[in-house]
């Protein structure tokens, strides 16, 4: 688990490349919203953050 845009999230990698980023909005210990990005152009910041 990593911080994604300041909230809990996951960074998925395959063969060393970031393939997706997901973040989770949580309220009262429950996930209320899931945000997923798979656009390679928008994944670059997380690839460099690793």
N, CA, C and O atoms as CSV, one atom per row, in Angstrom:
chain,resi,resn,atom,element,x,y,z
A,1,UNK,N,N,0.868,-1.174,0.000
A,1,UNK,CA,C,0.000,0.000,0.000
A,1,UNK,C,C,0.904,1.223,0.000
A,1,UNK,O,O,1.891,1.287,0.734
A,2,UNK,N,N,0.548,2.192,-0.838
A,2,UNK,CA,C,1.272,3.461,-0.929
A,2,UNK,C,C,0.291,4.608,-0.894
A,2,UNK,O,O,-0.915,4.420,-1.057
A,3,UNK,N,N,0.814,5.790,-0.681
A,3,UNK,CA,C,-0.013,6.975,-0.771
A,3,UNK,C,C,-0.150,7.366,-2.236
A,3,UNK,O,O,0.845,7.485,-2.951
A,4,UNK,N,N,-1.372,7.563,-2.672
A,4,UNK,CA,C,-1.664,7.991,-4.040
A,4,UNK,C,C,-2.512,9.255,-3.925
A,4,UNK,O,O,-3.652,9.213,-3.464
A,5,UNK,N,N,-1.947,10.363,-4.345
A,5,UNK,CA,C,-2.635,11.659,-4.211
A,5,UNK,C,C,-3.073,11.923,-2.775
A,5,UNK,O,O,-4.125,12.518,-2.540
A,6,UNK,N,N,-2.271,11.482,-1.826
A,6,UNK,CA,C,-2.537,11.756,-0.420
A,6,UNK,C,C,-3.523,10.818,0.261
A,6,UNK,O,O,-3.876,11.033,1.421
A,7,UNK,N,N,-3.972,9.784,-0.438
A,7,UNK,CA,C,-4.887,8.813,0.164
A,7,UNK,C,C,-4.319,7.411,-0.027
A,7,UNK,O,O,-3.419,7.227,-0.846
A,8,UNK,N,N,-4.826,6.407,0.714
A,8,UNK,CA,C,-4.317,5.046,0.541
A,8,UNK,C,C,-4.499,4.572,-0.894
A,8,UNK,O,O,-5.514,4.858,-1.530
A,9,UNK,N,N,-3.501,3.842,-1.397
A,9,UNK,CA,C,-3.614,3.367,-2.770
A,9,UNK,C,C,-2.681,2.218,-3.071
A,9,UNK,O,O,-1.892,1.788,-2.229
A,10,UNK,N,N,-2.792,1.736,-4.285
A,10,UNK,CA,C,-1.962,0.639,-4.783
A,10,UNK,C,C,-1.356,1.052,-6.115
A,10,UNK,O,O,-1.992,1.733,-6.920
A,11,UNK,N,N,-0.118,0.631,-6.332
A,11,UNK,CA,C,0.545,0.847,-7.607
A,11,UNK,C,C,0.865,-0.533,-8.173
A,11,UNK,O,O,1.664,-1.274,-7.601
A,12,UNK,N,N,0.239,-0.874,-9.297
A,12,UNK,CA,C,0.441,-2.191,-9.909
A,12,UNK,C,C,1.577,-2.102,-10.927
A,12,UNK,O,O,1.628,-1.192,-11.755
A,13,UNK,N,N,2.486,-3.076,-10.840
A,13,UNK,CA,C,3.603,-3.134,-11.773
A,13,UNK,C,C,3.649,-4.501,-12.446
A,13,UNK,O,O,3.256,-5.518,-11.874
A,14,UNK,N,N,4.149,-4.486,-13.689
A,14,UNK,CA,C,4.358,-5.732,-14.425
A,14,UNK,C,C,5.672,-5.589,-15.175
A,14,UNK,O,O,5.859,-4.649,-15.948
A,15,UNK,N,N,6.558,-6.507,-14.947
A,15,UNK,CA,C,7.883,-6.479,-15.582
A,15,UNK,C,C,8.585,-5.146,-15.337
A,15,UNK,O,O,9.258,-4.615,-16.220
A,16,UNK,N,N,8.417,-4.616,-14.127
A,16,UNK,CA,C,9.094,-3.387,-13.749
A,16,UNK,C,C,8.466,-2.103,-14.241
A,16,UNK,O,O,9.018,-1.029,-14.002
A,17,UNK,N,N,7.325,-2.172,-14.923
A,17,UNK,CA,C,6.641,-0.981,-15.407
A,17,UNK,C,C,5.304,-0.818,-14.701
A,17,UNK,O,O,4.585,-1.793,-14.480
A,18,UNK,N,N,4.977,0.413,-14.351
A,18,UNK,CA,C,3.697,0.698,-13.706
A,18,UNK,C,C,2.592,0.507,-14.744
A,18,UNK,O,O,2.642,1.087,-15.829
A,19,UNK,N,N,1.593,-0.314,-14.401
A,19,UNK,CA,C,0.491,-0.591,-15.329
A,19,UNK,C,C,-0.827,0.021,-14.877
A,19,UNK,O,O,-1.717,0.246,-15.698
A,20,UNK,N,N,-0.965,0.295,-13.583
A,20,UNK,CA,C,-2.196,0.891,-13.069
A,20,UNK,C,C,-1.940,1.468,-11.682
A,20,UNK,O,O,-1.062,1.010,-10.951
A,21,UNK,N,N,-2.719,2.471,-11.345
A,21,UNK,CA,C,-2.671,3.072,-10.023
A,21,UNK,C,C,-4.109,3.155,-9.523
A,21,UNK,O,O,-5.001,3.584,-10.254
A,22,UNK,N,N,-4.330,2.749,-8.286
A,22,UNK,CA,C,-5.667,2.815,-7.692
A,22,UNK,C,C,-5.572,3.534,-6.355
A,22,UNK,O,O,-4.623,3.327,-5.598
A,23,UNK,N,N,-6.550,4.375,-6.068
A,23,UNK,CA,C,-6.623,5.001,-4.755
A,23,UNK,C,C,-8.012,4.754,-4.188
A,23,UNK,O,O,-8.970,4.498,-4.918
A,24,UNK,N,N,-8.092,4.839,-2.875
A,24,UNK,CA,C,-9.320,4.466,-2.182
A,24,UNK,C,C,-9.741,5.572,-1.227
A,24,UNK,O,O,-8.954,6.018,-0.392
A,25,UNK,N,N,-10.981,6.008,-1.355
A,25,UNK,CA,C,-11.557,6.942,-0.398
A,25,UNK,C,C,-12.208,6.096,0.691
A,25,UNK,O,O,-12.995,5.194,0.404
A,26,UNK,N,N,-11.874,6.393,1.928
A,26,UNK,CA,C,-12.347,5.570,3.043
A,26,UNK,C,C,-13.109,6.438,4.037
A,26,UNK,O,O,-12.659,7.528,4.392
A,27,UNK,N,N,-14.256,5.955,4.481
A,27,UNK,CA,C,-15.058,6.620,5.502
A,27,UNK,C,C,-15.621,5.552,6.430
A,27,UNK,O,O,-16.166,4.548,5.971
A,28,UNK,N,N,-15.491,5.767,7.712
A,28,UNK,CA,C,-16.004,4.813,8.707
A,28,UNK,C,C,-15.481,3.405,8.458
A,28,UNK,O,O,-16.233,2.432,8.516
A,29,UNK,N,N,-14.175,3.304,8.178
A,29,UNK,CA,C,-13.505,2.012,7.949
A,29,UNK,C,C,-14.052,1.234,6.750
A,29,UNK,O,O,-13.908,0.013,6.681
A,30,UNK,N,N,-14.678,1.939,5.808
A,30,UNK,CA,C,-15.199,1.293,4.600
A,30,UNK,C,C,-14.725,2.045,3.371
A,30,UNK,O,O,-14.616,3.271,3.388
A,31,UNK,N,N,-14.445,1.314,2.312
A,31,UNK,CA,C,-14.089,1.946,1.044
A,31,UNK,C,C,-15.370,2.514,0.443
A,31,UNK,O,O,-16.335,1.782,0.218
A,32,UNK,N,N,-15.378,3.814,0.184
A,32,UNK,CA,C,-16.565,4.452,-0.375
A,32,UNK,C,C,-16.393,4.823,-1.844
A,32,UNK,O,O,-17.374,5.048,-2.554
A,33,UNK,N,N,-15.137,4.887,-2.297
A,33,UNK,CA,C,-14.884,5.226,-3.698
A,33,UNK,C,C,-13.531,4.652,-4.102
A,33,UNK,O,O,-12.575,4.686,-3.328
A,34,UNK,N,N,-13.463,4.132,-5.309
A,34,UNK,CA,C,-12.210,3.614,-5.869
A,34,UNK,C,C,-11.931,4.397,-7.147
A,34,UNK,O,O,-12.805,4.553,-7.999
A,35,UNK,N,N,-10.713,4.881,-7.263
A,35,UNK,CA,C,-10.274,5.649,-8.426
A,35,UNK,C,C,-9.121,4.889,-9.055
A,35,UNK,O,O,-8.141,4.590,-8.373
A,36,UNK,N,N,-9.215,4.566,-10.355
A,36,UNK,CA,C,-8.182,3.774,-11.037
A,36,UNK,C,C,-7.735,4.505,-12.296
A,36,UNK,O,O,-8.551,5.041,-13.046
A,37,UNK,N,N,-6.411,4.515,-12.514
A,37,UNK,CA,C,-5.839,5.096,-13.729
A,37,UNK,C,C,-5.011,4.030,-14.418
A,37,UNK,O,O,-4.177,3.377,-13.790
A,38,UNK,N,N,-5.247,3.853,-15.725
A,38,UNK,CA,C,-4.454,2.908,-16.515
A,38,UNK,C,C,-3.806,3.600,-17.709
A,38,UNK,O,O,-3.092,2.951,-18.474
A,39,UNK,N,N,-4.031,4.881,-17.885
A,39,UNK,CA,C,-3.452,5.649,-18.975
A,39,UNK,C,C,-1.938,5.773,-18.756
A,39,UNK,O,O,-1.518,6.388,-17.776
A,40,UNK,N,N,-1.118,5.210,-19.633
A,40,UNK,CA,C,0.335,5.230,-19.435
A,40,UNK,C,C,0.916,6.631,-19.262
A,40,UNK,O,O,1.864,6.809,-18.497
A,41,UNK,N,N,0.375,7.617,-19.949
A,41,UNK,CA,C,0.887,8.986,-19.833
A,41,UNK,C,C,0.669,9.549,-18.431
A,41,UNK,O,O,1.484,10.336,-17.948
A,42,UNK,N,N,-0.404,9.161,-17.784
A,42,UNK,CA,C,-0.704,9.673,-16.453
A,42,UNK,C,C,-0.043,8.862,-15.347
A,42,UNK,O,O,-0.094,9.258,-14.183
A,43,UNK,N,N,0.574,7.737,-15.685
A,43,UNK,CA,C,1.207,6.879,-14.678
A,43,UNK,C,C,2.661,7.248,-14.420
A,43,UNK,O,O,3.250,6.752,-13.460
A,44,UNK,N,N,3.247,8.088,-15.230
A,44,UNK,CA,C,4.659,8.427,-15.084
A,44,UNK,C,C,5.048,8.931,-13.708
A,44,UNK,O,O,6.102,8.533,-13.212
A,45,UNK,N,N,4.253,9.795,-13.051
A,45,UNK,CA,C,4.673,10.264,-11.726
A,45,UNK,C,C,4.870,9.126,-10.726
A,45,UNK,O,O,5.758,9.208,-9.877
A,46,UNK,N,N,4.068,8.073,-10.805
A,46,UNK,CA,C,4.204,6.961,-9.868
A,46,UNK,C,C,5.380,6.063,-10.233
A,46,UNK,O,O,5.990,5.456,-9.353
A,47,UNK,N,N,5.696,5.974,-11.493
A,47,UNK,CA,C,6.845,5.177,-11.922
A,47,UNK,C,C,8.117,5.806,-11.387
A,47,UNK,O,O,9.041,5.088,-11.004
A,48,UNK,N,N,8.187,7.131,-11.351
A,48,UNK,CA,C,9.365,7.834,-10.875
A,48,UNK,C,C,9.420,7.877,-9.356
A,48,UNK,O,O,10.496,8.022,-8.775
A,49,UNK,N,N,8.249,7.750,-8.702
A,49,UNK,CA,C,8.143,7.848,-7.246
A,49,UNK,C,C,8.680,6.617,-6.549
A,49,UNK,O,O,9.186,6.714,-5.431
A,50,UNK,N,N,8.579,5.450,-7.192
A,50,UNK,CA,C,8.867,4.157,-6.649
A,50,UNK,C,C,10.024,4.020,-5.812
A,50,UNK,O,O,10.307,2.925,-5.325
